[in-house]
Amino acid sequence: MSYGYSAKLVKLNKQASRKLLGVRLGRICIANDVAVSQVAYELVVSRQTIYNWFTGATNPHPDLTTSVKKFLAEQLRA
């Protein structure tokens, strides 16, 4: 199933700093076509929060860093 990330989101993600954890998360999710709703559900945050992370507008709270890194690792293994 294709979740079809918008061209605008993809562009904003590419323009954002790859040093940001949320942007790296976005790049992996876009590349692997992982639904924003799935990421939000698994990390227990809103979809808007995920969009903000993907574009670099905000970054995951330090309390969530371990969960985000674990999710990233799982996606890279898939």
PDB file of N, CA, C and O in Angstrom:
ATOM      1  N   MET A   1       0.854  -1.181   0.000  1.00  0.00           N
ATOM      2  CA  MET A   1       0.000   0.000   0.000  1.00  0.00           C
ATOM      3  C   MET A   1       0.890   1.232   0.000  1.00  0.00           C
ATOM      4  O   MET A   1       1.869   1.296   0.744  1.00  0.00           O
ATOM      5  N   SER A   2       0.561   2.186  -0.812  1.00  0.00           N
ATOM      6  CA  SER A   2       1.335   3.414  -0.890  1.00  0.00           C
ATOM      7  C   SER A   2       0.652   4.527  -0.105  1.00  0.00           C
ATOM      8  O   SER A   2      -0.539   4.785  -0.279  1.00  0.00           O
ATOM      9  N   TYR A   3       1.414   5.177   0.754  1.00  0.00           N
ATOM     10  CA  TYR A   3       0.866   6.260   1.562  1.00  0.00           C
ATOM     11  C   TYR A   3       1.078   7.608   0.900  1.00  0.00           C
ATOM     12  O   TYR A   3       0.550   8.617   1.367  1.00  0.00           O
ATOM     13  N   GLY A   4       1.832   7.638  -0.165  1.00  0.00           N
ATOM     14  CA  GLY A   4       1.977   8.814  -0.996  1.00  0.00           C
ATOM     15  C   GLY A   4       2.253  10.110  -0.257  1.00  0.00           C
ATOM     16  O   GLY A   4       1.398  10.994  -0.206  1.00  0.00           O
ATOM     17  N   TYR A   5       3.415  10.225   0.303  1.00  0.00           N
ATOM     18  CA  TYR A   5       3.792  11.479   0.942  1.00  0.00           C
ATOM     19  C   TYR A   5       3.723  12.607  -0.088  1.00  0.00           C
ATOM     20  O   TYR A   5       4.094  12.423  -1.247  1.00  0.00           O
ATOM     21  N   SER A   6       3.250  13.763   0.339  1.00  0.00           N
ATOM     22  CA  SER A   6       3.109  14.890  -0.579  1.00  0.00           C
ATOM     23  C   SER A   6       4.476  15.380  -1.028  1.00  0.00           C
ATOM     24  O   SER A   6       5.471  15.236  -0.318  1.00  0.00           O
ATOM     25  N   ALA A   7       4.505  15.953  -2.202  1.00  0.00           N
ATOM     26  CA  ALA A   7       5.746  16.512  -2.740  1.00  0.00           C
ATOM     27  C   ALA A   7       6.273  17.608  -1.815  1.00  0.00           C
ATOM     28  O   ALA A   7       7.483  17.761  -1.648  1.00  0.00           O
ATOM     29  N   LYS A   8       5.364  18.362  -1.220  1.00  0.00           N
ATOM     30  CA  LYS A   8       5.760  19.437  -0.309  1.00  0.00           C
ATOM     31  C   LYS A   8       6.479  18.874   0.913  1.00  0.00           C
ATOM     32  O   LYS A   8       7.522  19.392   1.312  1.00  0.00           O
ATOM     33  N   LEU A   9       5.933  17.824   1.504  1.00  0.00           N
ATOM     34  CA  LEU A   9       6.559  17.211   2.680  1.00  0.00           C
ATOM     35  C   LEU A   9       7.928  16.648   2.321  1.00  0.00           C
ATOM     36  O   LEU A   9       8.894  16.828   3.063  1.00  0.00           O
ATOM     37  N   VAL A  10       8.007  15.973   1.195  1.00  0.00           N
ATOM     38  CA  VAL A  10       9.278  15.385   0.763  1.00  0.00           C
ATOM     39  C   VAL A  10      10.318  16.489   0.556  1.00  0.00           C
ATOM     40  O   VAL A  10      11.472  16.346   0.959  1.00  0.00           O
ATOM     41  N   LYS A  11       9.903  17.580  -0.069  1.00  0.00           N
ATOM     42  CA  LYS A  11      10.812  18.702  -0.323  1.00  0.00           C
ATOM     43  C   LYS A  11      11.302  19.310   0.992  1.00  0.00           C
ATOM     44  O   LYS A  11      12.497  19.558   1.157  1.00  0.00           O
ATOM     45  N   LEU A  12      10.382  19.549   1.924  1.00  0.00           N
ATOM     46  CA  LEU A  12      10.759  20.117   3.219  1.00  0.00           C
ATOM     47  C   LEU A  12      11.700  19.186   3.976  1.00  0.00           C
ATOM     48  O   LEU A  12      12.634  19.643   4.634  1.00  0.00           O
ATOM     49  N   ASN A  13      11.453  17.887   3.883  1.00  0.00           N
ATOM     50  CA  ASN A  13      12.311  16.913   4.549  1.00  0.00           C
ATOM     51  C   ASN A  13      13.718  16.946   3.954  1.00  0.00           C
ATOM     52  O   ASN A  13      14.706  16.891   4.686  1.00  0.00           O
ATOM     53  N   LYS A  14      13.804  17.036   2.637  1.00  0.00           N
ATOM     54  CA  LYS A  14      15.114  17.064   1.974  1.00  0.00           C
ATOM     55  C   LYS A  14      15.883  18.336   2.295  1.00  0.00           C
ATOM     56  O   LYS A  14      17.113  18.322   2.355  1.00  0.00           O
ATOM     57  N   GLN A  15      15.166  19.436   2.502  1.00  0.00           N
ATOM     58  CA  GLN A  15      15.811  20.711   2.807  1.00  0.00           C
ATOM     59  C   GLN A  15      16.257  20.807   4.263  1.00  0.00           C
ATOM     60  O   GLN A  15      17.152  21.590   4.583  1.00  0.00           O
ATOM     61  N   ALA A  16      15.655  20.032   5.137  1.00  0.00           N
ATOM     62  CA  ALA A  16      15.960  20.093   6.564  1.00  0.00           C
ATOM     63  C   ALA A  16      17.288  19.397   6.861  1.00  0.00           C
ATOM     64  O   ALA A  16      17.756  18.566   6.083  1.00  0.00           O
ATOM     65  N   SER A  17      17.875  19.748   7.983  1.00  0.00           N
ATOM     66  CA  SER A  17      19.165  19.196   8.385  1.00  0.00           C
ATOM     67  C   SER A  17      19.062  17.716   8.722  1.00  0.00           C
ATOM     68  O   SER A  17      18.252  17.312   9.557  1.00  0.00           O
ATOM     69  N   ARG A  18      19.875  16.928   8.076  1.00  0.00           N
ATOM     70  CA  ARG A  18      19.874  15.479   8.328  1.00  0.00           C
ATOM     71  C   ARG A  18      20.426  15.139   9.703  1.00  0.00           C
ATOM     72  O   ARG A  18      20.356  13.988  10.135  1.00  0.00           O
ATOM     73  N   LYS A  19      20.976  16.134  10.392  1.00  0.00           N
ATOM     74  CA  LYS A  19      21.486  15.909  11.742  1.00  0.00           C
ATOM     75  C   LYS A  19      20.354  15.754  12.759  1.00  0.00           C
ATOM     76  O   LYS A  19      20.548  15.196  13.839  1.00  0.00           O
ATOM     77  N   LEU A  20      19.172  16.255  12.400  1.00  0.00           N
ATOM     78  CA  LEU A  20      18.027  16.187  13.312  1.00  0.00           C
ATOM     79  C   LEU A  20      17.417  14.787  13.289  1.00  0.00           C
ATOM     80  O   LEU A  20      17.175  14.219  12.225  1.00  0.00           O
ATOM     81  N   LEU A  21      17.178  14.252  14.460  1.00  0.00           N
ATOM     82  CA  LEU A  21      16.632  12.903  14.591  1.00  0.00           C
ATOM     83  C   LEU A  21      15.289  12.771  13.877  1.00  0.00           C
ATOM     84  O   LEU A  21      15.050  11.774  13.195  1.00  0.00           O
ATOM     85  N   GLY A  22      14.420  13.754  14.025  1.00  0.00           N
ATOM     86  CA  GLY A  22      13.108  13.705  13.389  1.00  0.00           C
ATOM     87  C   GLY A  22      13.187  13.714  11.870  1.00  0.00           C
ATOM     88  O   GLY A  22      12.385  13.071  11.193  1.00  0.00           O
ATOM     89  N   VAL A  23      14.152  14.442  11.345  1.00  0.00           N
ATOM     90  CA  VAL A  23      14.346  14.489   9.889  1.00  0.00           C
ATOM     91  C   VAL A  23      14.858  13.142   9.395  1.00  0.00           C
ATOM     92  O   VAL A  23      14.418  12.651   8.355  1.00  0.00           O
ATOM     93  N   ARG A  24      15.781  12.547  10.132  1.00  0.00           N
ATOM     94  CA  ARG A  24      16.261  11.207   9.753  1.00  0.00           C
ATOM     95  C   ARG A  24      15.127  10.200   9.783  1.00  0.00           C
ATOM     96  O   ARG A  24      15.017   9.346   8.903  1.00  0.00           O
ATOM     97  N   LEU A  25      14.280  10.307  10.810  1.00  0.00           N
ATOM     98  CA  LEU A  25      13.104   9.445  10.896  1.00  0.00           C
ATOM     99  C   LEU A  25      12.239   9.633   9.652  1.00  0.00           C
ATOM    100  O   LEU A  25      11.781   8.660   9.054  1.00  0.00           O
ATOM    101  N   GLY A  26      12.023  10.865   9.276  1.00  0.00           N
ATOM    102  CA  GLY A  26      11.215  11.160   8.094  1.00  0.00           C
ATOM    103  C   GLY A  26      11.792  10.561   6.833  1.00  0.00           C
ATOM    104  O   GLY A  26      11.059   9.997   6.020  1.00  0.00           O
ATOM    105  N   ARG A  27      13.084  10.675   6.661  1.00  0.00           N
ATOM    106  CA  ARG A  27      13.711  10.137   5.445  1.00  0.00           C
ATOM    107  C   ARG A  27      13.541   8.631   5.347  1.00  0.00           C
ATOM    108  O   ARG A  27      13.286   8.099   4.267  1.00  0.00           O
ATOM    109  N   ILE A  28      13.681   7.949   6.466  1.00  0.00           N
ATOM    110  CA  ILE A  28      13.510   6.493   6.464  1.00  0.00           C
ATOM    111  C   ILE A  28      12.049   6.133   6.190  1.00  0.00           C
ATOM    112  O   ILE A  28      11.764   5.225   5.409  1.00  0.00           O
ATOM    113  N   CYS A  29      11.130   6.846   6.833  1.00  0.00           N
ATOM    114  CA  CYS A  29       9.708   6.547   6.645  1.00  0.00           C
ATOM    115  C   CYS A  29       9.254   6.843   5.219  1.00  0.00           C
ATOM    116  O   CYS A  29       8.479   6.081   4.641  1.00  0.00           O
ATOM    117  N   ILE A  30       9.729   7.934   4.660  1.00  0.00           N
ATOM    118  CA  ILE A  30       9.383   8.273   3.269  1.00  0.00           C
ATOM    119  C   ILE A  30       9.950   7.214   2.328  1.00  0.00           C
ATOM    120  O   ILE A  30       9.246   6.724   1.445  1.00  0.00           O
ATOM    121  N   ALA A  31      11.213   6.864   2.514  1.00  0.00           N
ATOM    122  CA  ALA A  31      11.861   5.876   1.645  1.00  0.00           C
ATOM    123  C   ALA A  31      11.202   4.505   1.722  1.00  0.00           C
ATOM    124  O   ALA A  31      11.125   3.789   0.724  1.00  0.00           O
ATOM    125  N   ASN A  32      10.723   4.141   2.921  1.00  0.00           N
ATOM    126  CA  ASN A  32      10.118   2.824   3.126  1.00  0.00           C
ATOM    127  C   ASN A  32       8.598   2.855   3.095  1.00  0.00           C
ATOM    128  O   ASN A  32       7.945   1.845   3.354  1.00  0.00           O
ATOM    129  N   ASP A  33       8.033   4.027   2.776  1.00  0.00           N
ATOM    130  CA  ASP A  33       6.590   4.198   2.663  1.00  0.00           C
ATOM    131  C   ASP A  33       5.853   3.750   3.937  1.00  0.00           C
ATOM    132  O   ASP A  33       4.865   3.018   3.879  1.00  0.00           O
ATOM    133  N   VAL A  34       6.364   4.213   5.083  1.00  0.00           N
ATOM    134  CA  VAL A  34       5.744   3.920   6.374  1.00  0.00           C
ATOM    135  C   VAL A  34       4.742   5.031   6.668  1.00  0.00           C
ATOM    136  O   VAL A  34       5.082   6.212   6.594  1.00  0.00           O
ATOM    137  N   ALA A  35       3.534   4.663   6.994  1.00  0.00           N
ATOM    138  CA  ALA A  35       2.462   5.632   7.235  1.00  0.00           C
ATOM    139  C   ALA A  35       2.744   6.486   8.461  1.00  0.00           C
ATOM    140  O   ALA A  35       3.208   5.992   9.489  1.00  0.00           O
ATOM    141  N   VAL A  36       2.456   7.780   8.334  1.00  0.00           N
ATOM    142  CA  VAL A  36       2.602   8.709   9.455  1.00  0.00           C
ATOM    143  C   VAL A  36       1.756   8.241  10.630  1.00  0.00           C
ATOM    144  O   VAL A  36       2.180   8.336  11.782  1.00  0.00           O
ATOM    145  N   SER A  37       0.578   7.742  10.344  1.00  0.00           N
ATOM    146  CA  SER A  37      -0.297   7.278  11.430  1.00  0.00           C
ATOM    147  C   SER A  37       0.326   6.110  12.186  1.00  0.00           C
ATOM    148  O   SER A  37       0.151   6.004  13.400  1.00  0.00           O
ATOM    149  N   GLN A  38       1.044   5.238  11.499  1.00  0.00           N
ATOM    150  CA  GLN A  38       1.723   4.119  12.163  1.00  0.00           C
ATOM    151  C   GLN A  38       2.830   4.634  13.077  1.00  0.00           C
ATOM    152  O   GLN A  38       2.970   4.178  14.211  1.00  0.00           O
ATOM    153  N   VAL A  39       3.617   5.590  12.576  1.00  0.00           N
ATOM    154  CA  VAL A  39       4.706   6.153  13.373  1.00  0.00           C
ATOM    155  C   VAL A  39       4.131   6.838  14.617  1.00  0.00           C
ATOM    156  O   VAL A  39       4.624   6.641  15.728  1.00  0.00           O
ATOM    157  N   ALA A  40       3.092   7.637  14.417  1.00  0.00           N
ATOM    158  CA  ALA A  40       2.457   8.356  15.522  1.00  0.00           C
ATOM    159  C   ALA A  40       1.920   7.386  16.558  1.00  0.00           C
ATOM    160  O   ALA A  40       2.098   7.589  17.759  1.00  0.00           O
ATOM    161  N   TYR A  41       1.269   6.340  16.098  1.00  0.00           N
ATOM    162  CA  TYR A  41       0.708   5.338  17.007  1.00  0.00           C
ATOM    163  C   TYR A  41       1.807   4.669  17.837  1.00  0.00           C
ATOM    164  O   TYR A  41       1.691   4.548  19.057  1.00  0.00           O
ATOM    165  N   GLU A  42       2.865   4.241  17.165  1.00  0.00           N
ATOM    166  CA  GLU A  42       3.918   3.504  17.858  1.00  0.00           C
ATOM    167  C   GLU A  42       4.722   4.385  18.809  1.00  0.00           C
ATOM    168  O   GLU A  42       5.249   3.896  19.808  1.00  0.00           O
ATOM    169  N   LEU A  43       4.822   5.677  18.507  1.00  0.00           N
ATOM    170  CA  LEU A  43       5.583   6.580  19.365  1.00  0.00           C
ATOM    171  C   LEU A  43       4.688   7.362  20.324  1.00  0.00           C
ATOM    172  O   LEU A  43       5.170   8.164  21.124  1.00  0.00           O
ATOM    173  N   VAL A  44       3.391   7.122  20.234  1.00  0.00           N
ATOM    174  CA  VAL A  44       2.383   7.725  21.119  1.00  0.00           C
ATOM    175  C   VAL A  44       2.449   9.256  21.082  1.00  0.00           C
ATOM    176  O   VAL A  44       2.528   9.927  22.111  1.00  0.00           O
ATOM    177  N   VAL A  45       2.412   9.774  19.858  1.00  0.00           N
ATOM    178  CA  VAL A  45       2.341  11.214  19.624  1.00  0.00           C
ATOM    179  C   VAL A  45       1.334  11.445  18.502  1.00  0.00           C
ATOM    180  O   VAL A  45       0.864  10.492  17.882  1.00  0.00           O
ATOM    181  N   SER A  46       1.005  12.699  18.243  1.00  0.00           N
ATOM    182  CA  SER A  46       0.043  13.000  17.191  1.00  0.00           C
ATOM    183  C   SER A  46       0.692  12.929  15.805  1.00  0.00           C
ATOM    184  O   SER A  46       1.915  12.989  15.670  1.00  0.00           O
ATOM    185  N   ARG A  47      -0.141  12.801  14.796  1.00  0.00           N
ATOM    186  CA  ARG A  47       0.363  12.827  13.416  1.00  0.00           C
ATOM    187  C   ARG A  47       1.004  14.169  13.116  1.00  0.00           C
ATOM    188  O   ARG A  47       2.010  14.229  12.409  1.00  0.00           O
ATOM    189  N   GLN A  48       0.435  15.254  13.648  1.00  0.00           N
ATOM    190  CA  GLN A  48       1.022  16.584  13.404  1.00  0.00           C
ATOM    191  C   GLN A  48       2.432  16.661  13.982  1.00  0.00           C
ATOM    192  O   GLN A  48       3.319  17.271  13.385  1.00  0.00           O
ATOM    193  N   THR A  49       2.635  16.051  15.132  1.00  0.00           N
ATOM    194  CA  THR A  49       3.976  16.020  15.729  1.00  0.00           C
ATOM    195  C   THR A  49       4.952  15.327  14.789  1.00  0.00           C
ATOM    196  O   THR A  49       6.076  15.792  14.599  1.00  0.00           O
ATOM    197  N   ILE A  50       4.524  14.220  14.205  1.00  0.00           N
ATOM    198  CA  ILE A  50       5.386  13.483  13.269  1.00  0.00           C
ATOM    199  C   ILE A  50       5.712  14.342  12.057  1.00  0.00           C
ATOM    200  O   ILE A  50       6.867  14.393  11.633  1.00  0.00           O
ATOM    201  N   TYR A  51       4.717  15.017  11.493  1.00  0.00           N
ATOM    202  CA  TYR A  51       4.972  15.917  10.362  1.00  0.00           C
ATOM    203  C   TYR A  51       5.976  17.003  10.745  1.00  0.00           C
ATOM    204  O   TYR A  51       6.865  17.336   9.961  1.00  0.00           O
ATOM    205  N   ASN A  52       5.832  17.549  11.946  1.00  0.00           N
ATOM    206  CA  ASN A  52       6.770  18.587  12.402  1.00  0.00           C
ATOM    207  C   ASN A  52       8.188  18.037  12.522  1.00  0.00           C
ATOM    208  O   ASN A  52       9.151  18.718  12.170  1.00  0.00           O
ATOM    209  N   TRP A  53       8.315  16.825  13.009  1.00  0.00           N
ATOM    210  CA  TRP A  53       9.639  16.203  13.100  1.00  0.00           C
ATOM    211  C   TRP A  53      10.221  15.982  11.711  1.00  0.00           C
ATOM    212  O   TRP A  53      11.385  16.294  11.459  1.00  0.00           O
ATOM    213  N   PHE A  54       9.400  15.438  10.810  1.00  0.00           N
ATOM    214  CA  PHE A  54       9.868  15.125   9.451  1.00  0.00           C
ATOM    215  C   PHE A  54      10.421  16.356   8.748  1.00  0.00           C
ATOM    216  O   PHE A  54      11.387  16.253   7.991  1.00  0.00           O
ATOM    217  N   THR A  55       9.823  17.517   8.987  1.00  0.00           N
ATOM    218  CA  THR A  55      10.237  18.739   8.291  1.00  0.00           C
ATOM    219  C   THR A  55      11.297  19.525   9.059  1.00  0.00           C
ATOM    220  O   THR A  55      11.816  20.517   8.548  1.00  0.00           O
ATOM    221  N   GLY A  56      11.620  19.100  10.264  1.00  0.00           N
ATOM    222  CA  GLY A  56      12.605  19.800  11.062  1.00  0.00           C
ATOM    223  C   GLY A  56      12.047  20.985  11.820  1.00  0.00           C
ATOM    224  O   GLY A  56      12.801  21.733  12.443  1.00  0.00           O
ATOM    225  N   ALA A  57      10.727  21.170  11.775  1.00  0.00           N
ATOM    226  CA  ALA A  57      10.100  22.282  12.492  1.00  0.00           C
ATOM    227  C   ALA A  57      10.289  22.119  13.994  1.00  0.00           C
ATOM    228  O   ALA A  57      10.495  23.097  14.713  1.00  0.00           O
ATOM    229  N   THR A  58      10.218  20.883  14.459  1.00  0.00           N
ATOM    230  CA  THR A  58      10.500  20.553  15.858  1.00  0.00           C
ATOM    231  C   THR A  58      11.298  19.256  15.870  1.00  0.00           C
ATOM    232  O   THR A  58      11.420  18.580  14.849  1.00  0.00           O
ATOM    233  N   ASN A  59      11.830  18.925  17.014  1.00  0.00           N
ATOM    234  CA  ASN A  59      12.594  17.689  17.156  1.00  0.00           C
ATOM    235  C   ASN A  59      11.997  16.885  18.309  1.00  0.00           C
ATOM    236  O   ASN A  59      11.413  17.470  19.221  1.00  0.00           O
ATOM    237  N   PRO A  60      12.127  15.582  18.289  1.00  0.00           N
ATOM    238  CA  PRO A  60      11.575  14.776  19.374  1.00  0.00           C
ATOM    239  C   PRO A  60      12.095  15.218  20.741  1.00  0.00           C
ATOM    240  O   PRO A  60      13.271  15.551  20.893  1.00  0.00           O
ATOM    241  N   HIS A  61      11.213  15.217  21.722  1.00  0.00           N
ATOM    242  CA  HIS A  61      11.577  15.528  23.101  1.00  0.00           C
ATOM    243  C   HIS A  61      12.617  14.503  23.557  1.00  0.00           C
ATOM    244  O   HIS A  61      12.535  13.333  23.185  1.00  0.00           O
ATOM    245  N   PRO A  62      13.581  14.929  24.352  1.00  0.00           N
ATOM    246  CA  PRO A  62      14.605  13.987  24.822  1.00  0.00           C
ATOM    247  C   PRO A  62      14.044  12.709  25.444  1.00  0.00           C
ATOM    248  O   PRO A  62      14.674  11.655  25.353  1.00  0.00           O
ATOM    249  N   ASP A  63      12.879  12.785  26.071  1.00  0.00           N
ATOM    250  CA  ASP A  63      12.266  11.585  26.652  1.00  0.00           C
ATOM    251  C   ASP A  63      11.883  10.555  25.593  1.00  0.00           C
ATOM    252  O   ASP A  63      11.730   9.373  25.901  1.00  0.00           O
ATOM    253  N   LEU A  64      11.730  10.998  24.350  1.00  0.00           N
ATOM    254  CA  LEU A  64      11.312  10.099  23.268  1.00  0.00           C
ATOM    255  C   LEU A  64      12.482   9.622  22.406  1.00  0.00           C
ATOM    256  O   LEU A  64      12.299   8.780  21.527  1.00  0.00           O
ATOM    257  N   THR A  65      13.661  10.145  22.646  1.00  0.00           N
ATOM    258  CA  THR A  65      14.812   9.824  21.796  1.00  0.00           C
ATOM    259  C   THR A  65      15.051   8.325  21.680  1.00  0.00           C
ATOM    260  O   THR A  65      15.268   7.816  20.580  1.00  0.00           O
ATOM    261  N   THR A  66      15.015   7.622  22.789  1.00  0.00           N
ATOM    262  CA  THR A  66      15.260   6.180  22.766  1.00  0.00           C
ATOM    263  C   THR A  66      14.196   5.463  21.941  1.00  0.00           C
ATOM    264  O   THR A  66      14.520   4.567  21.161  1.00  0.00           O
ATOM    265  N   SER A  67      12.943   5.844  22.103  1.00  0.00           N
ATOM    266  CA  SER A  67      11.849   5.212  21.345  1.00  0.00           C
ATOM    267  C   SER A  67      11.989   5.483  19.852  1.00  0.00           C
ATOM    268  O   SER A  67      11.761   4.592  19.034  1.00  0.00           O
ATOM    269  N   VAL A  68      12.360   6.704  19.498  1.00  0.00           N
ATOM    270  CA  VAL A  68      12.521   7.054  18.084  1.00  0.00           C
ATOM    271  C   VAL A  68      13.680   6.264  17.487  1.00  0.00           C
ATOM    272  O   VAL A  68      13.562   5.728  16.385  1.00  0.00           O
ATOM    273  N   LYS A  69      14.777   6.189  18.191  1.00  0.00           N
ATOM    274  CA  LYS A  69      15.934   5.433  17.693  1.00  0.00           C
ATOM    275  C   LYS A  69      15.602   3.949  17.536  1.00  0.00           C
ATOM    276  O   LYS A  69      16.043   3.309  16.581  1.00  0.00           O
ATOM    277  N   LYS A  70      14.834   3.411  18.464  1.00  0.00           N
ATOM    278  CA  LYS A  70      14.423   2.006  18.371  1.00  0.00           C
ATOM    279  C   LYS A  70      13.537   1.803  17.141  1.00  0.00           C
ATOM    280  O   LYS A  70      13.706   0.835  16.400  1.00  0.00           O
ATOM    281  N   PHE A  71      12.585   2.728  16.930  1.00  0.00           N
ATOM    282  CA  PHE A  71      11.714   2.639  15.768  1.00  0.00           C
ATOM    283  C   PHE A  71      12.528   2.722  14.477  1.00  0.00           C
ATOM    284  O   PHE A  71      12.281   1.970  13.535  1.00  0.00           O
ATOM    285  N   LEU A  72      13.500   3.638  14.437  1.00  0.00           N
ATOM    286  CA  LEU A  72      14.371   3.769  13.267  1.00  0.00           C
ATOM    287  C   LEU A  72      15.124   2.466  13.000  1.00  0.00           C
ATOM    288  O   LEU A  72      15.196   2.010  11.859  1.00  0.00           O
ATOM    289  N   ALA A  73      15.672   1.882  14.030  1.00  0.00           N
ATOM    290  CA  ALA A  73      16.420   0.632  13.880  1.00  0.00           C
ATOM    291  C   ALA A  73      15.523  -0.469  13.322  1.00  0.00           C
ATOM    292  O   ALA A  73      15.939  -1.246  12.463  1.00  0.00           O
ATOM    293  N   GLU A  74      14.296  -0.527  13.816  1.00  0.00           N
ATOM    294  CA  GLU A  74      13.353  -1.538  13.317  1.00  0.00           C
ATOM    295  C   GLU A  74      13.051  -1.325  11.844  1.00  0.00           C
ATOM    296  O   GLU A  74      12.951  -2.288  11.084  1.00  0.00           O
ATOM    297  N   GLN A  75      12.906  -0.071  11.435  1.00  0.00           N
ATOM    298  CA  GLN A  75      12.607   0.225  10.035  1.00  0.00           C
ATOM    299  C   GLN A  75      13.796  -0.113   9.132  1.00  0.00           C
ATOM    300  O   GLN A  75      13.617  -0.575   8.006  1.00  0.00           O
ATOM    301  N   LEU A  76      14.988   0.117   9.628  1.00  0.00           N
ATOM    302  CA  LEU A  76      16.184  -0.187   8.836  1.00  0.00           C
ATOM    303  C   LEU A  76      16.370  -1.690   8.671  1.00  0.00           C
ATOM    304  O   LEU A  76      16.924  -2.136   7.666  1.00  0.00           O
ATOM    305  N   ARG A  77      15.913  -2.478   9.648  1.00  0.00           N
ATOM    306  CA  ARG A  77      16.001  -3.935   9.554  1.00  0.00           C
ATOM    307  C   ARG A  77      14.962  -4.515   8.614  1.00  0.00           C
ATOM    308  O   ARG A  77      15.164  -5.584   8.039  1.00  0.00           O
ATOM    309  N   ALA A  78      13.854  -3.813   8.460  1.00  0.00           N
ATOM    310  CA  ALA A  78      12.719  -4.335   7.671  1.00  0.00           C
ATOM    311  C   ALA A  78      13.039  -4.394   6.190  1.00  0.00           C
ATOM    312  O   ALA A  78      12.197  -4.807   5.393  1.00  0.00           O
TER     313      ALA A  78
END
